[in-house]
Amino acid sequence: MRKKIGRNDLCPCGSGKKYKLCCIHKMSEEEIQALYLEQFELTKGLNDVNKCHKVLDIGKRIIEHQQKVNVPLEHM
């Protein structure tokens, strides 16, 4: 079990900054993988307009997150 990181703790990324000023808003690798898996599962029924919009929304969230943290998509 991992210890919860407090807002004022040093960031685990090693930057030396407080967590609240560094990585608090970044998605974890597990969260990104879960979004990709959800998106993949939704593509199985793309004949439904609502599912199409949900797939596009998930993709948009992933891209917006990557732009915030400046990580090229090919590194994922």
Residue pairs with C-beta under 8 A, 6 or more apart in sequence:
5 11
5 12
5 19
6 19
7 18
7 19
7 20
7 24
8 18
8 19
8 20
9 18
9 19
10 16
10 17
10 18
10 19
11 17
11 18
11 19
11 21
11 22
11 23
12 19
12 23
13 22
13 23
15 22
15 23
25 68
26 65
26 68
26 69
27 35
27 65
32 62
32 65
32 76
35 58
35 61
35 62
36 62
38 58
39 55
39 58
39 59
39 62
42 51
42 54
42 55
42 58
43 55
45 51
46 52
46 55
63 73
66 72
66 73
66 76
